[in-house]
């Protein structure tokens, strides 16, 4: 056995694995997008398994509300960049691999350049715009994506865009969801998630990456595994062997105007801003900072209430639904002055 591979001896001893498979891991370049609930366990086990180059892309910082499921971080690191903290910690865990932090937001302008140096992408994102962006860029560059998603007690795992033996490609995210109304689906901070589910699904994603690199059979390609953390049951949904969508371009990212809590307070004092709460009624009953209440799923019915001579600030728990609100109203009223509260109520 290679003298530096003692730490990998147990996986090398696996039937059908061998030193050749370990060498393939060592030569592989994997990009994890999203160093959150899914990205943390994925990164830990991929680093431990000996992936040669591990890139971690996340422009967000550590916050207290992350810590119950984002197990790479501790309270002393609140406010620090997740990608940098994760890379530093994982480098100590395995000094023999290369860690690459990407601390900029992935957009339509840079996604192709970022992913081109990697062999496979782990999708640990928590917003649909980035998820579709990664999917489309991966299809255009011929790279597989290991998808994971969690919400409350349910998780999903799949492998998109795998090359078939006949030269075709397996289904991708748009085969399952051609488009999604993101305004109807809250994220973990808004809808809740059991922390152990993040670990389970993140580990499943790492497992699929290792299987793909080591050329194992039975990838979750053309299938979606759905796991229920309450019943501990899972099912596999088959969606076909070949993609049926034709992706030819990258959709342009939308820049959402934001406002900080400090600037919002100044505007409220000067009476130059109208505040719009786009959360559910139940959320507003728990915590209310004022303003008009228009739940996001009812926003289009209230467009007549917006005027070009006013400034509106939408807010929610994290800033994601309020960002969607800005995009929705902008399409209908391009002259209106609209902002999303940066970070949502968690940063107030």
Number of C-alpha atoms within 10 A of each C-alpha: 9 9 6 9 15 10 13 15 15 9 14 18 11 9 7 12 15 15 17 12 19 23 17 17 23 18 16 19 20 26 26 30 26 23 30 29 29 33 32 27 25 27 29 21 18 23 25 18 19 25 27 20 22 24 24 26 25 25 18 17 18 23 19 15 11 19 17 15 20 23 19 21 22 15 11 9 14 16 12 14 19 29 29 21 18 24 24 14 14 23 17 10 13 17 12 17 19 18 26 17 21 21 16 12 13 21 19 18 12 11 18 19 11 15 22 15 12 16 18 23 24 28 27 29 23 20 14 14 17 21 16 20 19 26 24 25 22 23 22 16 11 16 20 24 28 27 27 26 22 26 19 19 18 20 21 21 24 26 28 29 25 27 16 12 7 6 8 13 21 22 25 31 22 18 18 14 10 10 11 13 10 14 18 10 15 17 20 17 15 18 10 13 20 17 18 14 24 31 20 17 28 31 22 22 31 24 16 23 25 22 18 20 21 19 14 13 8 9 17 22 27 23 21 20 18 20 21 15 16 11 9 9 9 14 11 14 13 12 16 13 15 18 20 13 12 11 12 10 10 18 14 11 13 11 9 17 15 19 17 15 16 9 11 20 12 12 16 13 10 9 9 13 20 18 22 22 25 24 21 15 12 8 14 17 8 7 10 11 10 11 15 11 18 18 20 21 16 11 16 14 9 10 13 8 7 16 13 12 9 12 16 20 25 30 28 27 24 19 20 23 28 30 26 19 28 22 20 17 19 15 10 11 16 12 12 18 19 26 24 27 27 25 19 21 16 14 13 12
